[in-house]
Amino acid sequence: MKSKITFFWLLIFFISSQHVKAQMITNKKVSLGSTGRMGAAYSPNSDGNTGKQLNLNNQGSLGGRLDQNDYVEFLPAIQFTPVIGKDTTQVYMQARLSFASGGTFLGNVDTKSTNGMVVALPEAFIEARNIMGSNWDVWAGSRFLRSDDVHVADLFYFDDHSSTGWGARYKNTQFSMFFPAAIDTAASNSTPYSYTNIISGMKSLVYRQREVFILEQLIPFKNQHTLKLLAEFHNVDKSGRHAVEKYPSDWGWVLGAKLSTKLKTNLPGSFNQFAVRYGARIANGGESGNSQTWRTFGAPHQEDYTYKGAYSFSLVEHLLWNVSKRWSLNPYAIFTLSKGGADSNNKARDYYKREIFNKKSEFNTGLRATYYFNDWFHILAEVHYAMRKDGNQDAASMVKLAVAPTIVPTAERSVWARPHIRLIAEVARYNDQAMHTLYSPFLMQAGEKRYGVYLGVRSEWWLF
């Protein structure tokens, strides 16, 4: 009997060891990337002296991002080639771990703090490129899928499709399908993605999914021009027949074009980008410094609660001119005009009976000048103008000046060299409307002030 028991435990150990062995990680083609902005700052003319972003409300980093809040991201990735030779397939698995501060500086908070650390997993996907040596790429999962941005304003202005979905690309043609849905609907936008279901006799929360179909086409020309065409179709189904809240089905569409031109200069990398985009009905998104079209703006039509008649129109001009080995200039201009589905040009009730603005116009322009004192010491100087008009209110505006002497450890004369370690000094002037309505994160803490000041030492990096 004793020998049988011993044999039994040896058998269990053998099976368990084989199971553990099957889970052993043997892949060695692993990499780790990171992006982030961290540092310390203060505003000497604000209560508590805590450094707050000077930009206008509802605009994020439009108006300059030197004073952007702390965040850090880590990007672990696995790459391998399962087929070797002329039919090589490249496989990538990438994730993104994101940490941001909801209150003071990121190093001072954790997930238990009031308005503390925000943790997210915005990326986790697998992509197969050049499958068996072909021109086909496919991917599935959740990812940041976006191309050009106005970096000094942190705006991916044309094709930010970052969400969960799948896609396929053949040469210069790409089709994608995304499934965005806001879990905390009432805190995000006025298109409700959740409703209360009583089909089982008990109340339970159900999420209705938005489907977004996207077709993109790149058209390269021989004279350094590239044209990108964009088409989107959005659909969201009505809430179920057992739902407490009765939300109608709705749809929307987007058309856009972006022309990119490479400019020949002594210091390479100069370019010009011009983009125009129009979105209708529930695809009129683009708010708080974000351009994602599914972030529906405004209130629904007050009779049928759809977004018929809603629209958003945007124009973006973005230039990088590497003047010489001493200077680079990076100006931009952004215009947005958006209206919700309600008839009102001022305020209207959303699905939650809240009075929200149903129309807005925004104009932002600015310039970053980079002076290369030497290879490792650069001086950044920025000027920005930001304007936001909500409904029939007077326009709120801000002018901001910034100077940032910067250490560049990679010793590159390039606006894209990172990491940066910056000494930052900023001053903003607000008009009466912005000042009296406390229309900026700084003013909301400092009170009605004509000028805002931000001083700090901060780092910015991307390491891939």
C-alpha angles and dihedrals in degrees: 000000000000091000090050091052091048091050090049093054091045089053092049090049091049093050092046093049091051090051092050091047090053089059096049113122112234101162110115101180094094127140137180127212131181141193129184155130120228138159146097132281143160140199109221094199096050131088109269091007090252112157110246130181112265097209123111120271119267091025105085109197095348099126096042134319103220088105095044116142122263120280137153131191132192120202116197113187139181121206129184142153110227092183118048126200133034090336094055116162118199116212123193129186113187135173132183124212110198128196122182136170118246093189130004126359116325094243090060099056143056135186091279094055122102105261085357133148121347112209123192143163102215094163134047115137146132122227128187114201129196092003109216089344094306130126092253124113123180133180141174134188135052119320150151099256108178138113131201122022138182091244098193088057096034093232123144088199108182118026111016101154097160106158144090118304145083138269147183131207131196113188105302097348121090132182122189137174122202134188109202119174129163114229094197094046100171092055097047115045141325098267105092115221096177135057139172115263123200099177091120094045091257129085114257133165118249126187120216111211128229113217117208120191115195131188120185129182128190117204113189120198128201094238096070093271126125123187120201119196121198132195127175136179122194129195133178122182125227121262115271124272089250093054123120091212115056110214120173126229115258142177142194145182142215134204125184146158132201126191117201121190128188112220123210111232136152090253104051126230102063117144146159125219128189123180137179125186136176126192127186135202113342090357093069093104129143118117141146093022092310124116101196107135096214092064091094115214128216136002127312125252107285096229107046098012094232126124097243108151094025117130146162127203124189138180125190130186117185126175134180113190117181095200097183142322086288103046142041124178123200114183126171141180127196128185126182131178118182137172132182129224097270120094093236121102089201123036133343138170119269126207090283094052091251120144106238134166112268099193135039141170126197135186124183130173134166149148135224116199117194118200114195102213087176136328096287103029119065130170118217119200122182138183122187138181120196129183131181127179117190115197113305094339122116113267117267114218141179137191116202132189122193137180122189123178103203137200112214111193094190090062095222124149093221136109087229097055111124151223101051127190107195139190102208131200120175136171126185131192119207128202121232095269094052093043098048095044093045088237100179137053088250094052092046087062101031099041127224105349130153093213133040125199129199124183125176154133112236142162131219125191147165116186118182 
